Amino acid sequence: MKALFSVLLFWFLHVFPILSLLIPVTQNAEAETHMEKQWQGDGTTLSLEEIIIGRCYNYIRVVNPSVGEKNCSQIWEAFRDAFIFKDPCKVLPKDYEPFIRLTVHDVPLNKSLFWENSQLLVGRYADSTKRMMPLDGTLMGWLAQGLAWCGHPGGTGMNYKSCPTTDECEHNPVESFWRIASEAYAKLAAGVIHVMLNGSVSDGAYPVNGFFAKFELTNLIKDNILNIQIWVMDEIEGPDNESCGSKTIKLLETTLQEDGFQYTCTDNYKPVRLLQCVDFPTHHDCLCAHTSTGALHSFNLPMAACSSESPIPATPLLQLTLVSSQLRG
């Protein structure tokens, strides 16, 4: 009995204290790993709170006052609370639901613009919601576009050094945000909607695992859609890898037919093509073309703007004037 008492006393005085120290270490092992891990993505954008609140006021006061009054501080808090102090690989789309509810607003009829591999061109054509309203032209997209963010279990609750990419973990804060934002945006689309695809990419103008296929097309409300206009835009100095009726574009057309959508498909939609040509005025794809009888047939430019060898058009001022008139038309 005395020997048993000695063993119990030894465990109580020496072993239990050590175990009590090891248990929290074991429980926090995964969190510690993520705290110290160097991810491949950029860290949280500095001054994130100030940027988002500033963008919010800019949007509701200047860019699109028609959305009405919004509580920008509350919007920031809902955005922050979705990921702060959290494991950066365990943030789900549903974590942003309070943020989506605070920022959602109507998208004007016929102004929805979806895209794949053509973000910069879409932005130029949309013209800060004046012409179209793609996802990053809505308040929810406007606030987050171009930023990086993720949580950190300690410190300020944010990781400013690095954040995980989708290749590293699927449920990272940025990926989950754009998934739920894309779904919410698709549900707002109404009337004639537009889809801009890149016909020069080599891995498919309509990627079946892209955001449009997985999160937007599947969330369109059919009864609200009159027609879907597909624009397949080749890059000015790029190859013509895909066109309407071919390869992945054909797959998209088949999907729309099966789902009962009315659609049209246009290769190098003229107003967008003219916008591309502003940066490449002397490229052969941007030259005024003539038929064998000398009549203009490309871009429908006025005769005064072109000769058979001149670019579109002869002067930068006339060029911008013509592009502007085509875009308005």
C-alpha positions as CSV (number, residue, x, y, z in Angstrom):
1,M,0.0,0.0,0.0
2,K,2.9,2.3,0.8
3,A,4.4,1.6,-2.6
4,L,1.1,2.4,-4.4
5,F,0.8,5.7,-2.4
6,S,4.3,6.6,-3.5
7,V,3.5,6.0,-7.2
8,L,0.3,8.0,-7.0
9,L,2.2,10.9,-5.3
10,F,4.9,10.8,-8.0
11,W,2.2,11.1,-10.8
12,F,0.4,13.8,-9.0
13,L,3.5,15.9,-8.4
14,H,5.5,15.3,-11.6
15,V,3.5,13.7,-14.4
16,F,0.1,15.4,-14.3
17,P,1.7,18.9,-14.5
18,I,3.5,17.9,-17.7
19,L,0.4,16.4,-19.2
20,S,-1.6,19.6,-18.5
21,L,1.0,21.5,-20.5
22,L,1.0,19.1,-23.4
23,I,-2.8,18.9,-23.9
24,P,-3.2,22.6,-25.0
25,V,-0.2,22.2,-27.3
26,T,-1.8,19.2,-29.0
27,Q,-5.2,20.9,-29.3
28,N,-3.6,23.9,-30.9
29,A,-1.2,22.1,-33.2
30,E,-3.2,22.7,-36.4
31,A,-3.8,26.4,-35.5
32,E,-0.1,26.9,-34.8
33,T,0.8,25.3,-38.1
34,H,-1.4,27.7,-40.0
35,M,-0.1,30.6,-37.9
36,E,3.5,30.0,-39.0
37,K,2.9,28.6,-42.5
38,Q,4.0,30.7,-45.4
39,W,1.2,30.6,-48.0
40,Q,1.6,31.2,-51.7
41,G,-0.9,34.1,-51.9
42,D,-0.5,37.7,-50.9
43,G,-1.2,38.6,-47.3
44,T,-4.1,40.8,-46.2
45,T,-4.1,44.2,-47.9
46,L,-2.8,46.9,-45.5
47,S,-5.5,49.3,-44.3
48,L,-8.2,46.9,-45.3
49,E,-10.8,48.5,-43.1
50,E,-10.2,52.0,-44.3
51,I,-10.2,50.8,-48.0
52,I,-13.5,49.0,-47.7
53,I,-15.3,51.7,-45.7
54,G,-13.9,54.3,-48.1
55,R,-15.0,52.3,-51.2
56,C,-18.5,51.9,-49.6
57,Y,-19.0,55.6,-49.2
58,N,-17.6,56.3,-52.7
59,Y,-20.0,53.8,-54.2
60,I,-23.2,55.0,-52.5
61,R,-22.4,58.7,-52.8
62,V,-20.7,58.9,-56.2
63,V,-20.6,55.7,-58.3
64,N,-24.2,54.5,-57.8
65,P,-26.3,56.6,-55.4
66,S,-29.4,54.8,-56.6
67,V,-28.7,51.9,-54.2
68,G,-29.7,54.2,-51.3
69,E,-28.3,54.6,-47.9
70,K,-26.0,51.8,-46.5
71,N,-24.3,51.5,-43.1
72,C,-20.7,51.2,-44.3
73,S,-19.3,50.6,-40.8
74,Q,-21.7,47.7,-40.3
75,I,-20.9,46.3,-43.7
76,W,-17.2,46.3,-42.8
77,E,-17.9,44.5,-39.5
78,A,-19.9,41.8,-41.3
79,F,-17.1,41.4,-43.8
80,R,-14.4,41.2,-41.1
81,D,-16.3,38.8,-38.9
82,A,-16.5,36.3,-41.7
83,F,-12.8,35.5,-41.4
84,I,-11.0,37.3,-38.6
85,F,-9.1,35.0,-36.1
86,K,-10.3,32.0,-38.2
87,D,-8.2,29.2,-39.7
88,P,-7.7,30.6,-43.3
89,C,-8.6,27.2,-44.7
90,K,-11.9,26.9,-42.9
91,V,-13.9,29.9,-44.1
92,L,-17.1,28.9,-45.9
93,P,-19.3,30.9,-48.3
94,K,-22.1,31.0,-45.7
95,D,-19.9,32.9,-43.4
96,Y,-20.4,36.0,-45.7
97,E,-24.2,35.8,-45.6
98,P,-24.6,38.8,-43.2
99,F,-22.3,40.8,-45.5
100,I,-24.3,39.9,-48.6
101,R,-27.6,40.8,-46.9
102,L,-26.2,44.3,-46.0
103,T,-24.8,45.0,-49.5
104,V,-27.2,43.4,-52.0
105,H,-29.2,45.7,-54.3
106,D,-31.0,45.4,-57.6
107,V,-29.1,45.1,-60.8
108,P,-30.7,47.3,-63.6
109,L,-32.7,45.4,-66.2
110,N,-30.5,44.3,-69.2
111,K,-27.3,45.4,-67.5
112,S,-25.9,42.1,-66.1
113,L,-22.6,41.1,-67.6
114,F,-20.9,37.8,-66.8
115,W,-17.4,36.8,-68.0
116,E,-14.5,34.4,-68.0
117,N,-10.9,35.3,-68.8
118,S,-11.8,38.9,-69.8
119,Q,-11.9,40.9,-66.6
120,L,-10.0,44.0,-67.8
121,L,-12.0,44.3,-71.0
122,V,-15.3,43.8,-69.1
123,G,-14.2,46.6,-66.7
124,R,-13.5,49.0,-69.5
125,Y,-16.7,48.2,-71.3
126,A,-18.9,48.4,-68.2
127,D,-17.4,51.9,-67.5
128,S,-18.0,52.0,-63.7
129,T,-21.7,50.8,-64.0
130,K,-22.5,53.5,-66.6
131,R,-22.9,50.9,-69.4
132,M,-23.1,47.6,-67.7
133,M,-23.1,46.3,-64.1
134,P,-20.9,43.2,-63.8
135,L,-20.4,41.6,-60.3
136,D,-17.5,44.0,-59.4
137,G,-19.8,46.9,-60.4
138,T,-22.2,46.0,-57.6
139,L,-21.6,47.2,-54.1
140,M,-20.6,43.7,-52.8
141,G,-18.1,43.2,-55.6
142,W,-16.9,46.8,-55.7
143,L,-15.8,46.6,-52.1
144,A,-13.6,43.5,-52.4
145,Q,-12.3,43.7,-56.0
146,G,-8.5,43.4,-56.1
147,L,-8.0,43.0,-52.4
148,A,-6.5,40.1,-50.4
149,W,-7.5,39.0,-46.9
150,C,-7.3,36.1,-44.5
151,G,-7.4,35.4,-40.8
152,H,-4.8,34.6,-38.2
153,P,-5.5,32.8,-34.9
154,G,-3.5,35.3,-32.9
155,G,-2.4,38.9,-32.9
156,T,-4.7,41.3,-34.8
157,G,-6.7,38.3,-36.2
158,M,-5.4,38.9,-39.7
159,N,-2.4,37.5,-41.6
160,Y,-0.6,40.4,-43.3
161,K,2.3,38.1,-44.6
162,S,0.5,35.6,-46.8
163,C,-2.8,34.0,-47.5
164,P,-3.7,30.6,-49.0
165,T,-4.5,30.2,-52.7
166,T,-7.3,27.9,-53.8
167,D,-4.7,25.4,-54.9
168,E,-3.6,25.2,-51.3
169,C,-7.0,25.0,-49.7
170,E,-10.5,25.3,-51.3
171,H,-12.2,27.1,-48.4
172,N,-10.0,30.1,-48.1
173,P,-11.6,33.5,-47.4
174,V,-11.3,35.0,-50.9
175,E,-12.5,32.0,-52.8
176,S,-15.5,31.5,-50.5
177,F,-16.4,35.2,-50.8
178,W,-16.5,35.2,-54.6
179,R,-18.5,32.0,-54.7
180,I,-21.3,33.4,-52.6
181,A,-21.1,36.8,-54.3
182,S,-21.3,35.1,-57.7
183,E,-24.4,33.1,-56.7
184,A,-26.1,36.2,-55.2
185,Y,-25.3,38.3,-58.4
186,A,-26.7,35.6,-60.7
187,K,-30.0,35.6,-58.9
188,L,-30.3,39.4,-59.5
189,A,-29.9,39.1,-63.3
190,A,-33.0,40.0,-65.3
191,G,-34.0,40.8,-68.9
192,V,-31.3,40.4,-71.5
193,I,-28.0,39.3,-69.9
194,H,-24.6,39.3,-71.4
195,V,-21.6,36.9,-71.2
196,M,-18.2,37.9,-72.4
197,L,-15.8,35.1,-73.1
198,N,-12.2,35.1,-74.3
199,G,-11.8,33.3,-77.7
200,S,-8.0,33.4,-77.6
201,V,-7.3,31.3,-74.5
202,S,-6.0,27.8,-75.0
203,D,-7.8,26.0,-72.1
204,G,-11.4,26.8,-73.1
205,A,-13.3,30.0,-73.6
206,Y,-16.1,28.5,-71.4
207,P,-14.3,26.6,-68.6
208,V,-16.7,24.0,-67.1
209,N,-15.0,24.5,-63.7
210,G,-15.1,28.3,-63.9
211,F,-17.2,30.6,-61.8
212,F,-19.7,31.3,-64.6
213,A,-20.4,27.6,-65.1
214,K,-20.4,26.5,-61.5
215,F,-21.8,29.4,-59.5
216,E,-23.6,31.8,-61.9
217,L,-25.2,30.0,-64.8
218,T,-26.7,27.5,-62.3
219,N,-28.2,30.3,-60.2
220,L,-29.9,32.3,-63.0
221,I,-33.6,32.5,-62.4
222,K,-35.0,31.4,-65.8
223,D,-38.3,33.2,-65.5
224,N,-36.4,36.5,-65.2
225,I,-34.2,36.0,-68.3
226,L,-35.4,37.0,-71.7
227,N,-32.3,36.3,-73.7
228,I,-28.6,35.5,-73.1
229,Q,-26.1,37.3,-75.4
230,I,-22.8,35.5,-75.7
231,W,-19.8,37.6,-76.9
232,V,-16.7,35.7,-77.9
233,M,-13.9,38.2,-78.0
234,D,-10.5,37.4,-79.5
235,E,-7.6,39.3,-78.2
236,I,-6.3,41.7,-80.8
237,E,-2.8,40.1,-81.0
238,G,-4.0,36.7,-79.9
239,P,-5.1,33.6,-81.7
240,D,-8.7,32.7,-82.8
241,N,-9.0,29.5,-80.8
242,E,-12.7,29.4,-80.3
243,S,-15.8,30.9,-82.0
244,C,-19.5,30.5,-81.7
245,G,-20.6,27.0,-82.4
246,S,-17.2,25.4,-81.7
247,K,-15.4,23.6,-78.8
248,T,-16.4,24.8,-75.4
249,I,-18.7,27.6,-76.8
250,K,-20.7,24.8,-78.4
251,L,-20.9,23.1,-75.0
252,L,-22.3,26.3,-73.5
253,E,-24.8,26.7,-76.3
254,T,-26.0,23.1,-75.8
255,T,-26.4,23.7,-72.1
256,L,-28.5,26.8,-72.6
257,Q,-30.7,24.9,-75.1
258,E,-31.2,22.1,-72.7
259,D,-32.1,24.5,-69.9
260,G,-34.6,26.3,-72.1
261,F,-32.8,29.6,-72.4
262,Q,-33.1,31.8,-75.5
263,Y,-29.6,32.9,-76.6
264,T,-27.5,34.5,-79.4
265,C,-23.8,34.2,-80.0
266,T,-21.6,36.8,-81.6
267,D,-17.9,36.6,-82.5
268,N,-16.0,39.8,-81.7
269,Y,-19.0,41.9,-80.8
270,K,-18.5,45.2,-82.7
271,P,-18.8,47.8,-79.9
272,V,-16.3,45.8,-77.7
273,R,-14.0,45.2,-80.6
274,L,-13.8,48.9,-81.3
275,L,-12.9,49.5,-77.7
276,Q,-10.1,46.9,-78.1
277,C,-8.9,48.8,-81.2
278,V,-8.3,52.0,-79.3
279,D,-5.1,50.4,-77.9
280,F,-4.1,48.8,-81.3
281,P,-5.1,51.4,-83.9
282,T,-2.6,50.1,-86.5
283,H,-3.2,46.4,-86.1
284,H,-4.6,44.7,-89.2
285,D,-7.7,43.6,-87.3
286,C,-8.5,47.2,-86.7
287,L,-8.0,48.5,-90.2
288,C,-11.0,49.7,-92.2
289,A,-11.9,47.0,-94.7
290,H,-13.5,47.5,-98.1
291,T,-15.4,45.2,-100.4
292,S,-14.3,44.6,-104.0
293,T,-16.5,47.5,-105.0
294,G,-14.9,49.8,-102.5
295,A,-17.8,49.9,-100.1
296,L,-16.9,49.8,-96.4
297,H,-18.1,46.7,-94.7
298,S,-16.1,46.4,-91.5
299,F,-17.3,48.2,-88.4
300,N,-19.7,50.3,-90.6
301,L,-17.5,53.4,-90.2
302,P,-18.2,56.5,-92.2
303,M,-16.2,56.9,-95.4
304,A,-14.6,60.1,-94.2
305,A,-13.0,58.2,-91.3
306,C,-11.1,55.7,-93.5
307,S,-9.1,55.0,-96.5
308,S,-8.3,51.5,-97.7
309,E,-5.0,51.6,-95.9
310,S,-5.8,53.8,-92.9
311,P,-6.4,52.5,-89.3
312,I,-9.6,53.1,-87.4
313,P,-9.8,56.0,-87.6
314,A,-7.3,58.6,-89.0
315,T,-6.9,60.7,-85.8
316,P,-7.1,59.8,-82.1
317,L,-10.0,62.3,-81.6
318,L,-12.0,60.8,-84.4
319,Q,-11.2,57.4,-83.2
320,L,-12.5,58.0,-79.7
321,T,-15.6,59.8,-81.2
322,L,-16.4,56.8,-83.3
323,V,-15.9,54.3,-80.5
324,S,-18.1,56.4,-78.2
325,S,-20.9,56.5,-80.8
326,Q,-20.7,52.8,-81.4
327,L,-20.8,52.0,-77.7
328,R,-23.8,54.2,-77.2
329,G,-25.5,52.5,-80.1
